[in-house]
Amino acid sequence: MLDEIILPCLKGQMDPGSLISFSAIAYQCIKKSREERPTMVEIVEELRFSLHQQEIFKNTPESSHRERTSLMLSGQVDHSLDDAYSYQPPPANDEDSYYLGEDGLGIDGFQITGDAKPGSTLYCVGFAVRGTSRCMFQWVRHFEDGTWKYIDGATDPGYVVTADDVDNIIAVEGIPMDDRGRQGKVVRLFANGQNKITCDPEMQQEIDNYMSVGLALFSASLLMDSSETESWEQTTISLRRSKFQIKISRTQDIFMHTKYSSLFSIKIPLGLTTEFALTRPNGSSHTFSFQDVRMRDTCVLTMRMFQSKALDERTKTKA
């Protein structure tokens, strides 16, 4: 079936990682169910990722191609490190079943590329050596208090930085594997020189201006659920120092008007999505979609900052 998607004459000109990535995109696009097919944003991002792989392949000395395989294998990375850590090593007398150390499976030139700013994509780049055919990835978020947490679902070689990562440190862990499922030593690498993720200067200035004025307005679509259909309503999100309001643009009805609470939470999904989910104290959740990722992240960061300051003020008042 692959020959029907990619011309045989072109397959020889593509590195293995690009070929797998492109094939995975193509297979997804021909799914019968709309829910199974990727969105245009996801397709564009995957194609950009595949082109990035090919550029690295073209710039690698030809002699190295016979010895090393590109590790940008998005089509083969389908396991998280949770799977890897549940792996049980074979009996001690089976010395060939589990590799550790410098002489075993590994990743040569392992690095993270990309701009470590909200809305940008970070990529794991490297070459499989000594029999390595694929790698399992897991992105990790390190917090200021020294704790860390695996980012749920972030098991691809590409990771989109979001507002959730601002003021935290991002790292990736990888486990090289061969075709027989044998695993090498875990490799760990920090993004952004092990420095905290920050906004770009323009985004930070925009947020600072909102905080100074005490008001921020954002346009977003709200997913309206009903028993029969799903529809989106254009809304205006008004963020103020002590409260926020969400108004339906078409009817001017107030959908939500409330003070900030520690029980309000915002969840940002993985990938190049422009959405976030706002969960209210009563447990109900509402999905909002923005014009682009940058606007979504700016809104999230501004709202969280207003919320934090409002809660701090209430604590001081009570004291």
KEKE-3310 file (N, C-alpha, C; in steps of 0.2 Angstrom, whole numbers, plus 5000, padded with zeros to 4 digits):
npx = (5004:5010:5017:5007:5005:5018:5029:5040:5052:5055:5056:5069:5076:5073:5075:5075:5067:5060:5052:5044:5037:5030:5023:5014:5006:5000:4992:4984:4976:4968:4958:4942:4933:4928:4932:4943:4953:4966:4967:4968:4978:4986:4990:4998:5008:5014:5019:5028:5037:5042:5048:5058:5066:5070:5079:5089:5094:5099:5109:5118:5134:5136:5142:5138:5125:5124:5127:5120:5104:5090:5084:5072:5058:5043:5033:5035:5036:5027:5025:5025:5036:5031:5028:5040:5047:5039:5044:5051:5067:5076:5081:5096:5106:5103:5112:5111:5100:5097:5103:5115:5125:5139:5142:5131:5115:5111:5110:5116:5123:5112:5100:5090:5080:5073:5063:5061:5048:5031:5019:5028:5037:5046:5059:5065:5081:5092:5103:5101:5111:5122:5114:5101:5084:5073:5065:5059:5050:5048:5041:5045:5041:5048:5047:5048:5050:5057:5051:5045:5036:5029:5023:5007:5004:5013:5023:5029:5042:5041:5036:5025:5027:5018:5007:5007:5020:5027:5038:5043:5054:5058:5061:5067:5065:5073:5072:5082:5079:5079:5075:5071:5065:5073:5081:5090:5101:5093:5091:5093:5088:5089:5078:5081:5093:5092:5086:5072:5056:5051:5040:5040:5047:5037:5025:5026:5026:5013:5005:5010:5005:4991:4990:4993:4984:4973:4963:4958:4954:4947:4944:4935:4929:4916:4912:4896:4887:4874:4860:4858:4866:4882:4889:4897:4899:4903:4912:4916:4929:4931:4943:4946:4953:4948:4938:4930:4922:4911:4904:4891:4893:4883:4870:4872:4871:4875:4886:4894:4899:4909:4919:4936:4942:4951:4947:4944:4950:4962:4964:4976:4976:4987:4999:4997:4985:4972:4964:4957:4952:4940:4937:4925:4920:4910:4912:4909:4914:4921:4924:4935:4940:4953:4959:4972:4987:4995:4987:4978:4987:4991:4980:4977:4988:4987:4974:4977:4987:4979:4970:4979:4984:4972:4968:4979:4977:4965:4969:4977:4969:4960:4969)
npy = (4994:5006:5009:5014:5027:5033:5037:5024:5028:5039:5035:5030:5042:5047:5049:5036:5040:5051:5045:5036:5045:5053:5043:5039:5050:5050:5038:5041:5051:5045:5038:5032:5037:5054:5058:5051:5055:5067:5085:5100:5108:5099:5091:5100:5103:5090:5088:5098:5094:5082:5087:5094:5083:5077:5087:5087:5074:5076:5084:5076:5067:5056:5044:5041:5038:5024:5019:5025:5029:5040:5047:5054:5048:5049:5041:5029:5030:5025:5023:5026:5032:5026:5013:5008:5008:4998:4987:4971:4966:4952:4935:4933:4926:4928:4937:4944:4951:4963:4980:4990:5005:5012:5005:4999:5000:5016:5034:5045:5061:5067:5080:5094:5104:5119:5134:5138:5144:5149:5142:5137:5123:5110:5099:5082:5077:5066:5052:5035:5022:5008:4997:5002:5005:5012:5024:5028:5041:5053:5068:5080:5090:5102:5109:5125:5122:5111:5099:5087:5082:5070:5074:5072:5061:5066:5060:5060:5064:5077:5092:5104:5119:5127:5138:5132:5128:5139:5148:5136:5122:5112:5096:5081:5063:5049:5032:5021:5008:4992:4981:4970:4973:4976:4986:5001:5012:5025:5041:5058:5075:5093:5106:5122:5126:5122:5132:5142:5142:5155:5169:5176:5193:5202:5196:5195:5209:5213:5206:5212:5225:5223:5219:5231:5240:5233:5226:5215:5210:5197:5188:5173:5157:5148:5131:5125:5113:5102:5090:5086:5092:5100:5115:5131:5146:5163:5173:5185:5187:5194:5200:5205:5213:5207:5199:5190:5190:5182:5184:5181:5184:5185:5186:5194:5190:5186:5174:5169:5176:5180:5180:5177:5161:5149:5136:5137:5131:5129:5119:5114:5106:5094:5097:5106:5114:5126:5128:5128:5121:5127:5124:5124:5128:5120:5109:5108:5109:5120:5122:5132:5140:5148:5161:5159:5149:5157:5168:5161:5156:5168:5173:5163:5164:5178:5177:5168:5175:5186:5179:5174:5185:5191:5181:5182:5195:5193:5185:5193:5203:5195:5192)
npz = (5000:5003:4991:4984:4989:4990:4977:4971:4966:4973:4986:4988:4990:5002:5019:5032:5043:5039:5029:5036:5044:5034:5028:5039:5040:5028:5029:5039:5034:5025:5032:5034:5044:5049:5062:5064:5055:5053:5058:5048:5053:5061:5051:5043:5053:5055:5042:5041:5051:5045:5034:5041:5046:5034:5029:5039:5036:5023:5025:5032:5031:5018:5020:5033:5033:5031:5043:5053:5058:5056:5071:5072:5072:5071:5067:5073:5086:5098:5111:5129:5142:5153:5149:5146:5159:5165:5159:5161:5164:5156:5162:5171:5164:5151:5142:5131:5130:5136:5135:5142:5146:5138:5127:5122:5115:5108:5106:5095:5095:5101:5103:5107:5096:5091:5095:5112:5116:5120:5109:5100:5092:5099:5095:5096:5091:5083:5080:5078:5084:5085:5083:5086:5083:5085:5096:5112:5119:5132:5138:5150:5164:5174:5190:5199:5213:5214:5211:5199:5184:5173:5157:5153:5140:5131:5122:5109:5097:5094:5103:5108:5115:5128:5137:5149:5152:5154:5165:5170:5169:5155:5150:5141:5140:5134:5128:5120:5108:5100:5086:5092:5103:5114:5126:5128:5138:5148:5141:5145:5143:5143:5138:5131:5137:5150:5156:5163:5154:5145:5140:5123:5120:5115:5118:5132:5135:5131:5140:5152:5150:5150:5164:5170:5166:5170:5164:5151:5135:5125:5110:5107:5103:5109:5114:5112:5120:5116:5117:5105:5094:5091:5093:5089:5098:5095:5107:5119:5130:5145:5155:5172:5186:5198:5194:5181:5165:5153:5137:5126:5109:5099:5105:5115:5128:5145:5148:5158:5174:5186:5201:5203:5208:5217:5213:5200:5185:5171:5157:5145:5130:5122:5108:5092:5095:5096:5107:5124:5140:5152:5168:5180:5198:5201:5194:5180:5163:5150:5133:5124:5109:5100:5089:5086:5092:5099:5104:5112:5122:5127:5133:5142:5151:5155:5162:5172:5179:5183:5191:5201:5208:5212:5222:5231:5236:5242:5252:5260:5264:5273:5282)
capx = (5000:5015:5019:5002:5006:5024:5032:5046:5058:5056:5057:5076:5079:5070:5078:5069:5062:5055:5048:5039:5033:5026:5018:5009:5002:4996:4988:4979:4972:4963:4954:4935:4929:4931:4935:4950:4957:4969:4965:4973:4984:4990:4994:5004:5014:5017:5023:5034:5041:5045:5053:5064:5069:5074:5085:5095:5097:5103:5116:5123:5138:5133:5145:5135:5118:5124:5128:5116:5097:5088:5079:5066:5054:5037:5028:5037:5036:5020:5025:5028:5041:5028:5028:5047:5048:5036:5048:5055:5073:5076:5085:5103:5110:5102:5116:5110:5093:5096:5109:5116:5131:5141:5143:5125:5110:5112:5108:5122:5121:5105:5099:5083:5080:5067:5062:5058:5043:5024:5017:5033:5038:5053:5060:5071:5085:5098:5104:5101:5118:5124:5108:5095:5080:5068:5066:5053:5051:5043:5043:5045:5040:5051:5044:5052:5051:5062:5048:5044:5030:5029:5018:5003:5003:5019:5027:5031:5048:5040:5032:5023:5027:5012:5007:5008:5027:5030:5041:5045:5059:5056:5066:5064:5069:5072:5075:5083:5077:5081:5069:5068:5062:5079:5081:5097:5101:5088:5095:5089:5091:5085:5077:5082:5099:5090:5083:5065:5053:5048:5036:5044:5046:5031:5019:5026:5024:5006:5002:5011:5000:4984:4990:4994:4977:4968:4958:4960:4948:4949:4938:4935:4923:4914:4908:4890:4885:4867:4859:4857:4871:4888:4890:4902:4897:4908:4911:4921:4931:4933:4947:4948:4958:4945:4933:4930:4915:4911:4898:4890:4893:4877:4864:4874:4869:4881:4887:4898:4901:4911:4925:4941:4942:4956:4944:4944:4956:4962:4968:4978:4978:4993:4999:4995:4978:4970:4959:4958:4945:4939:4933:4922:4920:4905:4915:4907:4920:4919:4930:4936:4944:4955:4961:4979:4990:4998:4981:4976:4992:4991:4974:4978:4993:4984:4969:4981:4990:4974:4968:4984:4984:4966:4968:4983:4974:4960:4972:4980:4963:4958:4975)
capy = (5000:5011:5011:5018:5033:5037:5034:5020:5032:5044:5032:5030:5048:5049:5045:5031:5044:5055:5040:5034:5051:5054:5037:5039:5056:5048:5033:5044:5055:5041:5035:5033:5041:5060:5058:5047:5059:5073:5091:5103:5110:5093:5089:5104:5102:5084:5088:5102:5089:5077:5091:5095:5077:5077:5092:5084:5068:5078:5087:5072:5064:5050:5038:5040:5035:5017:5017:5028:5030:5046:5045:5057:5043:5050:5035:5023:5032:5024:5020:5031:5029:5021:5006:5006:5007:4992:4982:4967:4963:4945:4932:4936:4922:4930:4943:4948:4953:4970:4983:4996:5007:5016:5000:4996:5004:5023:5040:5049:5068:5069:5087:5097:5110:5123:5140:5136:5149:5146:5141:5134:5116:5108:5092:5078:5076:5062:5046:5028:5019:5002:4993:5006:5006:5017:5027:5030:5048:5056:5075:5081:5097:5102:5115:5129:5119:5105:5093:5086:5078:5068:5078:5067:5060:5069:5054:5060:5067:5084:5094:5111:5123:5130:5142:5128:5127:5146:5148:5129:5119:5107:5091:5075:5057:5044:5025:5018:5001:4989:4978:4964:4976:4977:4993:5004:5017:5031:5047:5064:5081:5098:5111:5129:5126:5120:5138:5142:5144:5162:5172:5181:5200:5205:5193:5198:5216:5213:5204:5217:5230:5221:5219:5238:5243:5230:5224:5212:5207:5192:5185:5166:5153:5143:5125:5124:5106:5100:5083:5084:5095:5104:5122:5136:5153:5168:5176:5190:5185:5201:5198:5211:5212:5203:5195:5190:5189:5179:5186:5178:5190:5185:5188:5199:5186:5184:5166:5168:5182:5178:5181:5172:5156:5144:5130:5137:5128:5129:5113:5115:5100:5093:5098:5113:5116:5133:5127:5126:5119:5130:5120:5129:5125:5115:5103:5109:5111:5123:5122:5138:5140:5155:5162:5155:5147:5163:5171:5156:5156:5175:5173:5159:5167:5184:5175:5165:5180:5190:5175:5173:5192:5192:5177:5185:5201:5191:5182:5198:5206:5191:5192)
capz = (5000:5003:4985:4981:4992:4988:4971:4972:4964:4978:4993:4989:4991:5008:5025:5035:5048:5035:5025:5041:5046:5029:5027:5044:5039:5023:5031:5043:5029:5021:5036:5032:5049:5050:5069:5064:5051:5057:5056:5043:5057:5062:5044:5041:5058:5053:5036:5043:5055:5041:5030:5045:5046:5028:5029:5043:5032:5017:5028:5035:5026:5015:5023:5039:5032:5031:5049:5057:5056:5059:5076:5071:5070:5074:5065:5076:5093:5100:5118:5134:5147:5158:5146:5147:5166:5167:5156:5165:5161:5156:5167:5171:5160:5144:5142:5125:5130:5139:5134:5146:5145:5131:5121:5120:5111:5110:5102:5094:5093:5104:5105:5106:5092:5091:5100:5118:5118:5119:5103:5096:5093:5101:5092:5098:5085:5084:5076:5081:5083:5088:5082:5088:5077:5087:5103:5116:5122:5137:5140:5158:5166:5181:5193:5203:5220:5213:5209:5192:5182:5166:5154:5151:5133:5128:5120:5103:5097:5094:5108:5107:5121:5129:5143:5155:5153:5156:5172:5172:5164:5151:5148:5137:5142:5128:5129:5113:5107:5094:5083:5096:5110:5119:5128:5130:5144:5147:5140:5147:5140:5145:5133:5133:5141:5157:5159:5163:5148:5146:5134:5119:5123:5113:5122:5139:5135:5130:5147:5157:5149:5153:5171:5172:5165:5174:5159:5145:5131:5120:5106:5107:5101:5115:5111:5115:5119:5117:5116:5097:5090:5094:5089:5092:5098:5096:5113:5122:5137:5148:5162:5176:5192:5203:5191:5173:5162:5146:5134:5119:5105:5095:5108:5121:5134:5149:5149:5165:5177:5192:5204:5203:5213:5217:5211:5193:5182:5164:5154:5138:5127:5119:5101:5089:5095:5099:5112:5131:5143:5158:5173:5185:5204:5201:5190:5173:5159:5144:5129:5120:5104:5098:5082:5085:5098:5103:5107:5117:5127:5130:5137:5148:5156:5158:5166:5178:5183:5187:5197:5207:5211:5216:5227:5235:5239:5247:5258:5263:5267:5278:5287)
cpx = (5004:5017:5014:5002:5012:5027:5039:5052:5060:5058:5065:5079:5077:5074:5073:5065:5057:5050:5042:5034:5028:5020:5012:5004:4997:4990:4982:4974:4967:4958:4946:4931:4932:4935:4942:4955:4960:4966:4970:4979:4988:4994:5000:5010:5017:5022:5029:5039:5045:5050:5059:5069:5074:5080:5091:5098:5101:5109:5120:5127:5135:5135:5141:5128:5118:5125:5123:5109:5094:5083:5073:5060:5047:5032:5029:5036:5029:5020:5027:5033:5038:5028:5035:5049:5045:5039:5052:5061:5073:5081:5092:5107:5108:5105:5114:5104:5092:5103:5109:5123:5133:5142:5137:5121:5111:5109:5114:5119:5114:5104:5091:5083:5073:5067:5058:5053:5036:5022:5022:5034:5045:5053:5066:5075:5091:5098:5105:5108:5118:5117:5101:5091:5074:5069:5060:5054:5046:5046:5041:5045:5043:5049:5050:5054:5055:5058:5047:5038:5031:5023:5014:5002:5008:5024:5030:5038:5047:5035:5031:5023:5021:5012:5008:5015:5030:5032:5043:5051:5057:5062:5063:5069:5068:5075:5076:5081:5079:5074:5066:5066:5067:5080:5088:5095:5096:5093:5091:5093:5086:5084:5079:5088:5098:5088:5075:5062:5050:5044:5041:5042:5039:5025:5020:5024:5016:5003:5004:5006:4993:4984:4990:4987:4972:4962:4961:4954:4951:4943:4940:4929:4922:4910:4902:4887:4877:4866:4859:4863:4877:4889:4894:4898:4902:4907:4917:4923:4934:4937:4948:4952:4955:4940:4934:4923:4916:4904:4897:4889:4886:4871:4866:4872:4876:4881:4890:4900:4903:4918:4930:4941:4948:4953:4943:4951:4956:4967:4969:4979:4984:4993:4997:4988:4977:4965:4961:4951:4946:4935:4931:4922:4915:4906:4913:4913:4917:4925:4929:4941:4946:4957:4968:4981:4992:4993:4979:4981:4992:4985:4974:4983:4991:4979:4972:4984:4985:4971:4973:4984:4978:4966:4973:4980:4968:4963:4975:4974:4961:4963:4974)
cpy = (5006:5014:5015:5025:5037:5033:5030:5024:5037:5041:5031:5036:5051:5045:5041:5035:5048:5051:5038:5039:5052:5049:5037:5044:5053:5043:5036:5048:5051:5037:5037:5038:5048:5061:5055:5051:5065:5079:5094:5105:5105:5091:5093:5104:5096:5084:5093:5098:5085:5081:5092:5089:5076:5081:5090:5078:5071:5081:5083:5068:5057:5044:5036:5037:5028:5015:5020:5029:5036:5044:5049:5053:5043:5044:5029:5024:5031:5022:5026:5028:5025:5014:5004:5004:5000:4986:4978:4964:4955:4942:4934:4932:4923:4937:4947:4951:4961:4974:4989:4999:5010:5011:4997:5001:5011:5028:5044:5056:5070:5076:5089:5103:5113:5129:5138:5142:5146:5147:5138:5127:5114:5101:5089:5076:5071:5056:5040:5025:5012:4997:4996:5007:5011:5020:5029:5036:5049:5063:5076:5088:5097:5109:5118:5126:5113:5099:5093:5082:5076:5072:5072:5067:5063:5064:5054:5064:5075:5086:5102:5114:5127:5135:5138:5127:5134:5146:5141:5127:5113:5102:5085:5069:5052:5037:5022:5011:4998:4985:4972:4967:4977:4984:4995:5009:5023:5037:5053:5070:5087:5103:5118:5130:5125:5127:5138:5144:5151:5164:5176:5188:5203:5202:5195:5205:5217:5211:5209:5223:5229:5221:5226:5241:5240:5227:5221:5209:5202:5189:5177:5163:5148:5137:5125:5117:5106:5093:5081:5086:5098:5110:5126:5143:5158:5172:5181:5188:5192:5199:5205:5208:5207:5198:5194:5188:5186:5181:5183:5184:5191:5188:5193:5196:5185:5177:5165:5175:5181:5180:5176:5167:5151:5137:5131:5135:5128:5123:5115:5108:5100:5095:5105:5114:5123:5133:5127:5125:5123:5126:5124:5125:5120:5109:5103:5111:5114:5124:5129:5137:5147:5155:5158:5153:5152:5167:5167:5156:5163:5176:5169:5162:5173:5182:5172:5170:5185:5186:5175:5180:5193:5187:5179:5191:5199:5188:5187:5202:5202:5192:5199)
cpz = (5000:4996:4981:4983:4990:4982:4973:4971:4969:4985:4994:4991:4998:5014:5028:5040:5044:5031:5030:5043:5041:5028:5033:5043:5033:5025:5035:5039:5026:5025:5034:5037:5049:5057:5069:5060:5055:5054:5051:5047:5059:5056:5043:5046:5056:5047:5037:5047:5050:5036:5034:5046:5040:5027:5033:5039:5026:5019:5031:5030:5024:5018:5030:5039:5032:5038:5054:5054:5060:5065:5077:5068:5073:5072:5069:5084:5096:5108:5123:5138:5152:5156:5147:5154:5168:5164:5161:5162:5161:5161:5165:5166:5152:5143:5136:5125:5132:5138:5139:5144:5138:5125:5119:5115:5113:5105:5101:5092:5096:5106:5104:5102:5093:5096:5106:5120:5117:5112:5098:5097:5094:5098:5095:5091:5087:5079:5080:5079:5087:5088:5084:5082:5079:5094:5106:5119:5127:5139:5147:5159:5173:5184:5198:5210:5219:5211:5201:5190:5175:5163:5151:5143:5129:5126:5113:5103:5096:5100:5107:5114:5122:5135:5149:5157:5155:5164:5174:5167:5161:5149:5144:5140:5136:5130:5122:5113:5100:5091:5087:5103:5115:5120:5130:5136:5143:5146:5142:5145:5141:5139:5136:5138:5149:5160:5159:5156:5150:5139:5130:5122:5121:5117:5129:5140:5135:5137:5152:5156:5151:5160:5173:5171:5169:5170:5153:5141:5126:5117:5106:5105:5107:5112:5116:5114:5120:5116:5109:5093:5094:5090:5093:5092:5099:5103:5114:5129:5140:5155:5165:5182:5197:5201:5184:5171:5155:5143:5127:5114:5101:5098:5114:5128:5138:5150:5156:5167:5184:5195:5203:5209:5212:5214:5203:5190:5174:5162:5147:5135:5123:5111:5099:5089:5098:5104:5120:5134:5150:5162:5179:5192:5205:5197:5182:5169:5153:5140:5125:5115:5101:5091:5081:5092:5102:5107:5113:5123:5131:5135:5143:5153:5159:5163:5173:5182:5187:5193:5203:5211:5215:5222:5233:5239:5244:5253:5263:5267:5273:5284:5291)
residu = (MET:LEU:ASP:GLU:ILE:ILE:LEU:PRO:CYS:LEU:LYS:GLY:GLN:MET:ASP:PRO:GLY:SER:LEU:ILE:SER:PHE:SER:ALA:ILE:ALA:TYR:GLN:CYS:ILE:LYS:LYS:SER:ARG:GLU:GLU:ARG:PRO:THR:MET:VAL:GLU:ILE:VAL:GLU:GLU:LEU:ARG:PHE:SER:LEU:HIS:GLN:GLN:GLU:ILE:PHE:LYS:ASN:THR:PRO:GLU:SER:SER:HIS:ARG:GLU:ARG:THR:SER:LEU:MET:LEU:SER:GLY:GLN:VAL:ASP:HIS:SER:LEU:ASP:ASP:ALA:TYR:SER:TYR:GLN:PRO:PRO:PRO:ALA:ASN:ASP:GLU:ASP:SER:TYR:TYR:LEU:GLY:GLU:ASP:GLY:LEU:GLY:ILE:ASP:GLY:PHE:GLN:ILE:THR:GLY:ASP:ALA:LYS:PRO:GLY:SER:THR:LEU:TYR:CYS:VAL:GLY:PHE:ALA:VAL:ARG:GLY:THR:SER:ARG:CYS:MET:PHE:GLN:TRP:VAL:ARG:HIS:PHE:GLU:ASP:GLY:THR:TRP:LYS:TYR:ILE:ASP:GLY:ALA:THR:ASP:PRO:GLY:TYR:VAL:VAL:THR:ALA:ASP:ASP:VAL:ASP:ASN:ILE:ILE:ALA:VAL:GLU:GLY:ILE:PRO:MET:ASP:ASP:ARG:GLY:ARG:GLN:GLY:LYS:VAL:VAL:ARG:LEU:PHE:ALA:ASN:GLY:GLN:ASN:LYS:ILE:THR:CYS:ASP:PRO:GLU:MET:GLN:GLN:GLU:ILE:ASP:ASN:TYR:MET:SER:VAL:GLY:LEU:ALA:LEU:PHE:SER:ALA:SER:LEU:LEU:MET:ASP:SER:SER:GLU:THR:GLU:SER:TRP:GLU:GLN:THR:THR:ILE:SER:LEU:ARG:ARG:SER:LYS:PHE:GLN:ILE:LYS:ILE:SER:ARG:THR:GLN:ASP:ILE:PHE:MET:HIS:THR:LYS:TYR:SER:SER:LEU:PHE:SER:ILE:LYS:ILE:PRO:LEU:GLY:LEU:THR:THR:GLU:PHE:ALA:LEU:THR:ARG:PRO:ASN:GLY:SER:SER:HIS:THR:PHE:SER:PHE:GLN:ASP:VAL:ARG:MET:ARG:ASP:THR:CYS:VAL:LEU:THR:MET:ARG:MET:PHE:GLN:SER:LYS:ALA:LEU:ASP:GLU:ARG:THR:LYS:THR:LYS:ALA)
# end
